[in-house]
Amino acid sequence: MKHILPILITIALFAALVLCNFYYIPAYIPEAVSLLFALVLLLLNIRLIAKGRTKAPKIIMTTVSVLAVCCGFAATYLSPYWNSIVYLQSPAQKVAYSEILTSEQALQDIATARKYLTKVHPAALGGLPQNAAEMFDEIEQTVRAQESVTVSELQRALSAAVSCFQDGHTNVYSNFPEYRYLKCIYAHNEAGDRMAAVNGIPLRELYEQNKAYFSYDEEAEDYGYIAFRNIFTRPDGLAFLNIPIENGVVYTYEHPDGTTEDVVAYDEDFLVYAEYAAYNQIPDSTEETSFVSYEIDTAHDLAVLTLNKCICNEEYRNVLHEMFTAVKEQGITRVAVDLRENGGGSSAVGTEFIRYLPVDRYWGWAAAHRMGCLNLKIKAMQVANKKHSDLTFDGEVYVLTSGITYSSAMDFAMYIKDNKLGQTVGEAPLNDPRGYGMVTQFRMPHSGLNLQISTAKWSRIDESNPTRFIEPDIPCDAEEALEMLRR
């Protein structure tokens, strides 16, 4: 027993380390820790074989040790979640965008990003794509020539390298201590004004000058433009775009009547959210708007499920059950799912919805999952539908989509369209169904920047469909999609 106990303790300690790495330890732990673990187990097993008296414990412990070593290597070298922050329970490290990093610190963050992209991204199996590798080489040379860089400058450089993957799910995003917002933007939005230019440069032109720093799927450039529009009215976003704020930034607004107005903003005109809310007298409401709701429109024989996030939790399941109960009781024959404001989340929302439809089996999609040096291919297969037989709906199904519908929300539309369970209405979703997804995330050690990376390459359910995106069966302006159904 005295030779067996150290083996069991070693296995238990490494198992605890793996769990802590996935859930509680924000620090970087080298993959080589599994090599050390394997070496210790080898030495302990050699001692057991040399000094143990009975054969059975030797065979059992050797077998258990081999399995433990295999699991250890899988956790560290194959799993895309080793050193990931996806499931991390510890508080996030927050570093200001203006924080100064030494050249050596920035180079370490660049090396960390390069390592995990190479290890995790499906397009980097066998090495980084050539354009990404060249971009990393270029930014490393630039940083070496400098004594220091700001966090914002590093984010811009890393974003240029990451955008080479042409993957909207793979990007660098900030994790700053606080964000500040242009104080006048709320009033202009309420008045229906449109932001037209910054420092006299039209927004689209400004985006064209900077689009190399935004990640988007090939031929889905609008995703990059959405990310761009989310940052240029914040000081950190202006720093990212290399727009100085010291002498003021001129924002040009276009009023509904076509006239324009220039607003000059200085650093003091950007407020943290509490001050921004107070300045604009935004009501302080502790009640958050639910991500899912429904309405029954008896006048138009229509039930509308509005889903603004793909979260398959108890609330979502309850709302589905309530809606289909009302649909059955009131004899509604048309159901629409509104995904026009949905940016994604869990694809399980689609499978849960299909449980209310009269189909025994439906098709899922094929995928290739990157697992370290392996590329695990999963074939498309039919899924058994665990129907809610008491509430099965056999009427017409519609899915409303827009140029904002993305990721798992696009998957929802694909489930319905490609399995011929209903029709899509509006505009094509933002991303290609034959693209990347299923992300993991890593935090850069010095800048605190977060790097999100896809781990899988998806296929479309209906591979015979030649269109690149989920083109709507009933095309129309997304804002008019629901009204079209009512008409």
Secondary structure, 3 states (H helix, E strand, C coil): CCCHHHHHHHHHHHHHHHHHHHHCCCCCCCCCHHHHHHHHHHHHHHHHHHHCCCHHHHHHHHHHHHHHHHHHHHHHHHCCCCCCCCCCCCCCCCCCCCCEEEHHHHHHHHHHHHHHHHHHCHHHCCCCCHHHHHHHHHHHHHHHCCCEEEHHHHHHHHHHHHHHHCCCCCEEECCCCCCEEECCHHHHHHCCCEEEEECCEEHHHHHHHHHHHCCCCCCCCHHHHHHHHCCCCCHHHHHHCCCCCCCCEEEEEECCCCCEEEEEECHHHEEEHHHHHHHCCCCCCCCCCCCEEEEEEHHHCEEEEEECCECCCHHHHHHHHHHHHHHHHHCCCEEEEECCCCCCECCHHHHHHHCCCCCCEEECCCEEEEECCEEEEECCCEEECCCCHHHCCCCEEEEEECCCCCCHHHHHHHHHHHCCCCEEEECCCCCCCCCEEEEEEEECCCCCCEEEEEEEEECCCCCCCCCCCCCCCEECCHHHHHHHHHC
